[in-house]
Amino acid sequence: MVLSDTVNTFGQTMLRRYGERVHKLALNAAFTCPNRDGSKGRGGCTFCNNVSFNPNARNPPTIGEQIEAGRQVIRKRTGARKYIAYFQAYTNTYADVDRLAELYDQALVDEDVIGLAVGTRPDCVPDTVLDLLTRYRDQGKEVWLELGLQSAWDDTLQRVNRGHGFDAYRSAVRNAHARGLQICTHLIIGLPGETRRHCLITLQRVLDLGVEGLKLHPLHVVKGTMLANQWRHGEYQPLSLDHYISIACDMIERTPPEIIYHRVTATASPDILLAPAWCASKWKVLNAISQELEQRHTRQQVVTGF
């Protein structure tokens, strides 16, 4: 059994929508974050080190160079010839709208790049940015606004120094949906102080507001973060693989079938990963989720409640 047998995955959705494989190409446009530059805070979230998902975070090549490099890798790996430009590192709406348009336009120069996925914070999506994304959507581009919520619990968001609350997410979703934009919400499993119940209630709050896509991430400890210091001092204990798989499957079971899972795990480079070790093995986690769903004889949206 493969994951797409039981989960509505992004890859399979794009295959149905476009008749061929479509892959995201992760880009770094050298943005910063209001939680780092002092406008909201300094130091960023306690778990954040962008090198964990973008090794060229400090000195990225040009947008065109990144797209070509990603294109070559994906073509060799899967043969895919259509791509979505995924602005991933830091807060990718945190600039003047004219500068954003310039960067997004650079990513869409080639015809095989059919859309944008823009990762950002819920408190960094003003109307001007939403209107810009709407224009790309109206041009026929595949457009996703990826909102890093992580948790719907304000005390958790404060604990990890997130710099915004759930109200910011609620407002962003309503404004984006008023324009018909697709939203993919990022949720972290294993945040300090949270239990299975917190994760399930976070999911339900997100579903109640409406969402088109979800990403699940295990919280991993990487070098250069406050979380790393907390872990070294015994103040934070990461989830075991079995515990993560159990909670992730509980969340998948409670997700309506039309919602697209863009991701159900995340990894970090062994060079910076401190814990848990299993976060270095993407396929081990994906296979474990598939096996757990098979053993439960379940799939996306078969149970409700808690």
Secondary structure, DSSP 8 states (H G I E B T S, - for coil): --GGGTS-BHHHHHHHHHSS-EEEEEE------TTTSSSS-SS--TT--GGGT-TTSSS---HHHHHHHHHHHHHHHT---EEEEEE-SS-TT-S-HHHHHHHHHHHTSSTTEEEEEEEE-TTS--HHHHHHHHHHHHTT-EEEEEEEEE-S-HHHHHHTT-S--HHHHHHHHHHHHHTT-EEEEEEEES-TT--HHHHHHHHHHHHHH--SEEEEEE--EETTSHHHHHHHTTS-----HHHHHHHHHHHHHTS-TTSEEEES-----TTTEEE-GGGG-HHHHHHHHHHHHHHHT--SSS----
